[in-house]
Amino acid sequence: MTDSTPAPASRNQFSRLLDKVTRILAQRDHSEAEVRRKIALSVQRAAFLKEAAPEPIDEDALEKVILWCHEHDWLNDARFAQRFIASRSRKGYGPQRIRMELTQKGINREQSEQAFEACEIDWATQAYDIAERKFGLPFPVEWKEKAKVQRFLQARGFFSEDIQAVFRNFDE
């Protein structure tokens, strides 16, 4: 028997982990860090329901599953980041908030920046559209009402330059 042949227990662990990862990725794209976190949570949840100690995850089998998913392009952090940016921008969120959420999902700064460069979203226009949808036209001219719009856009994660452009470039 050679070293490359996995033991039956290891093969069983591999297939169970692959099954869990497949179900996770069937719902939507995930980052590698999200998949790892969800697998760990799945094991803990199963142990809680059985009222037993969580069974340890075979790290070697998990690495093989993650590698297999990367090889078959089921798991791709760059694709995940691009789709996540597109999705969150359609929901009205700005680049600062999306960057923070990508970091929370385990996407490093370099991949995040590459995804933002590839997305080609005009954030100033996006901020204008969201402000128009929320507050209607014409935009307020009084300071107090302008501040309300600015706070809303800031909470959505837009940069100050984009927020100022809403009032500066789109005055009618």
C-alpha positions in Angstrom: 0.0 0.0 0.0 1.4 3.4 -0.9 1.3 6.6 1.1 -0.9 8.4 -1.5 -3.8 6.0 -0.9 -5.9 7.6 1.9 -7.1 5.4 4.7 -10.9 4.6 4.6 -11.6 6.9 7.6 -9.7 9.7 5.9 -11.7 9.1 2.7 -14.9 9.2 4.6 -13.9 12.5 6.3 -13.0 13.9 2.9 -16.3 13.0 1.4 -18.3 14.3 4.3 -16.4 17.6 4.2 -16.8 17.8 0.5 -20.5 17.3 0.8 -20.8 20.1 3.4 -18.7 22.4 1.3 -20.8 21.6 -1.8 -24.0 22.4 0.1 -22.5 25.7 1.3 -21.3 26.7 -2.2 -24.6 25.7 -3.8 -26.3 28.6 -2.1 -24.0 31.4 -3.3 -20.4 32.2 -3.8 -18.3 32.3 -0.6 -14.8 33.3 0.2 -12.4 30.6 1.4 -12.4 32.1 4.9 -16.2 32.0 5.0 -16.2 28.3 3.9 -13.7 27.4 6.7 -15.8 29.3 9.3 -19.0 27.7 8.2 -17.5 24.2 8.3 -16.3 24.8 11.8 -19.7 26.1 12.8 -21.4 23.1 11.2 -19.3 20.7 13.3 -20.1 22.7 16.5 -23.8 22.8 15.6 -24.0 19.1 15.0 -22.2 18.4 18.3 -24.6 20.7 20.1 -27.6 19.0 18.7 -26.2 15.6 19.7 -25.2 17.0 23.1 -21.7 15.7 22.6 -18.2 17.1 22.3 -17.5 18.4 18.8 -15.5 15.9 16.7 -12.2 17.4 15.5 -12.0 18.3 11.9 -9.2 16.6 10.1 -7.2 19.6 8.9 -5.5 17.6 6.2 -8.8 16.5 4.8 -10.1 20.1 5.0 -7.1 21.4 3.1 -7.6 18.7 0.4 -11.3 19.7 0.1 -10.4 23.4 -0.2 -7.7 22.6 -2.8 -10.1 20.5 -4.7 -12.7 23.3 -4.7 -10.0 25.7 -6.0 -8.9 23.3 -8.7 -12.5 22.9 -10.0 -13.1 26.7 -9.7 -15.9 26.2 -7.1 -14.0 28.5 -4.7 -12.5 31.7 -6.2 -11.9 34.7 -3.9 -11.4 37.1 -6.8 -14.7 36.1 -8.4 -16.4 36.2 -5.0 -15.1 39.8 -4.4 -16.3 41.0 -7.8 -19.8 39.5 -7.4 -20.0 40.8 -3.8 -19.1 44.4 -4.9 -21.7 44.2 -7.7 -24.4 42.9 -5.3 -23.8 45.3 -2.5 -23.6 48.3 -4.8 -26.9 47.4 -6.4 -28.3 47.4 -2.8 -27.1 50.9 -2.3 -23.9 50.6 -0.4 -20.8 52.6 -1.0 -17.1 51.5 -1.4 -16.1 52.1 2.2 -18.8 49.8 3.6 -18.2 47.2 0.9 -14.4 47.2 1.6 -15.1 46.6 5.3 -17.5 43.8 4.6 -15.0 42.1 2.2 -12.4 42.3 5.0 -14.9 40.7 7.4 -15.4 37.9 4.8 -11.7 37.2 4.6 -10.7 39.0 1.4 -7.3 40.6 1.7 -6.7 44.3 0.7 -4.9 43.4 -2.5 -7.8 41.3 -3.9 -10.3 43.8 -2.7 -8.5 46.6 -4.6 -8.3 44.5 -7.8 -12.0 43.8 -7.6 -12.8 47.5 -7.1 -10.7 48.4 -10.1 -12.4 45.8 -12.2 -16.0 46.8 -11.2 -16.1 50.1 -13.1 -18.8 51.6 -10.8 -19.3 55.4 -10.8 -19.7 55.9 -7.1 -20.7 59.6 -7.4 -23.6 58.6 -9.7 -24.5 55.8 -7.4 -24.6 58.1 -4.4 -26.8 60.5 -6.4 -29.2 57.8 -7.4 -29.5 56.5 -3.8 -30.0 60.0 -2.4 -32.7 60.7 -5.1 -34.5 57.5 -4.3 -34.5 58.2 -0.6 -35.1 62.0 -0.5 -36.4 62.9 -3.9 -35.7 65.8 -6.1 -34.9 68.7 -5.7 -32.2 68.1 -3.1 -32.4 70.3 0.0 -30.6 73.6 0.1 -30.8 74.2 3.8 -27.8 73.1 5.9 -29.9 71.0 8.3 -31.6 69.0 5.5 -28.3 68.7 3.5 -26.6 67.3 6.6 -29.3 64.6 6.8 -28.6 63.5 3.3 -24.9 63.5 3.9 -25.2 61.4 7.1 -27.4 58.9 5.2 -24.8 58.5 2.4 -22.0 58.3 4.9 -23.7 55.6 6.8 -24.1 53.7 3.5 -20.3 53.9 3.1 -19.8 56.6 0.5 -16.7 58.8 0.5 -17.0 62.5 1.3 -15.9 63.4 -2.3 -18.8 61.4 -3.7 -21.3 62.9 -1.3 -20.1 66.4 -2.1 -20.4 65.6 -5.8 -24.1 64.9 -5.3 -24.6 68.5 -4.4 -21.9 70.1 -6.5 -22.3 68.3 -9.8 -26.0 67.5 -9.9 -27.5 70.9 -8.8 -30.5 71.6 -11.0 
